[in-house]
């Protein structure tokens, strides 16, 4: 029997029905801050779906290339709210790589930001399956196969999609390509249930209208799920940061309560706070970022526990989580489940975890269906139904998960002992005089190459 309960679009529909006039998305446009309410977002995404259905894209892959914008997120929700699959791609990739991913994903339509519209001509030549282009702005074109976002919506009504046209929970709704740093990038197939259950099992509560500022790339699962989908499920008002160069300034301007960040951004937050040591720390935080900032959620990479302690002295709580695109993306989370500096929180209730030779392996309703058209790589990613993360870790007696390194980086000594260089490097880097450290295995022992922080050494 079809399951249409555990589908992404219900997260938006439920909020839009309860608080239709709550601002959903705001963005900074010079001196103006336009907004769209939840009823408008729900209406626009329905028009996107109806327009694509009318043009014959049911059951097709639809790619999106661009930075965060209202048309991007409305288009994404229109795609995944129907029987289509969204393929978010990194706008920073070279055009040749983007064309390769369009072909490998079998995408038949492309939504693209106006800044990257020049790729259309190349896609026409190299991607024969792509038969519709939508520019994510109001810029129009004379070409028959190119529409602006308003032109796509023109003439469409927001009549809800018929039940038999709505997706089922086990339908693939999003294909996210991995970075490909260790070989050919792989298309992670995430189902409606995968992403819905991720949102449902990350336990965070805040009042409708709570302000968030989106600063991460929207094509990443971490940003898409934990900022946008989770935010919409709770009735948040999400501001779009217009530039990383303006991030700190915009935090002070928007005064968000919640930020979702990667460690490099959190380090920038600390440097800004640390720059003024003449006033009480809480006063410094309020002057820099407003009185509302309460939580910063960290993911994407390991965060040095120093920053968690240091920033909390300013009255801002930092919660670290852990995951990967293959898990939609969350495996564990800090926050209301509990936080402990150095750990990446507690494993989500819908996920199981085990450790095989130190490697973290997981299973649960967040775990991907597989890699698109890569059966061999999919088979290699699992063992007896458990997803191999490639990370090393352990649980403490209270159920907090700790990640200690990468399996591929292990140094194995002649006595059989496995050494994770990241753990040793992390301890050495805690000394402020140490700038960089590289641990290697040499002559049946360990060698540490330590490079000083010259600025601190002076």
Secondary structure, DSSP 4 states (H G I P E B T S, - for coil): ----SS-THHHHHHHHHH-TTSEEEEEEETTEEEEEEHHHHHHHHHHHHHHHHHTT-TT-EEEEESSS-HHHHHHHHHHHTTT-EEEEE-TTS-HHHHHHHHHHTTEEEEEE-GGGTTHHHHHHHH-TT--EEEESSS---SSTTEEEHHHHHTT---PPPPGGGSPPTTSEEEEEE---TTSS--EEEEEHHHHHHHHHHS-----TT-EEEE-S-TTSHHHIIIIIIHHHHTT-EEEEPS-GGGHHHHHHHH--SEEEE-HHHHHHHHHHHHT--SS-HHHHHHHHH-S---EEEE-SS---HHHHHHHHTTT-EEEE-EEEGGGTEEEEE-STT---TTS--EE-TTEEEEEETTEEEEEETTS-SEETT-HHHHHHHEETTEEEEEEEEEE-TTSBEEEEEEGGG-EE-TTS-EE-HHHHHHHHHTSTTEEEEEEEEETTEEEEEEEE-HHHH-
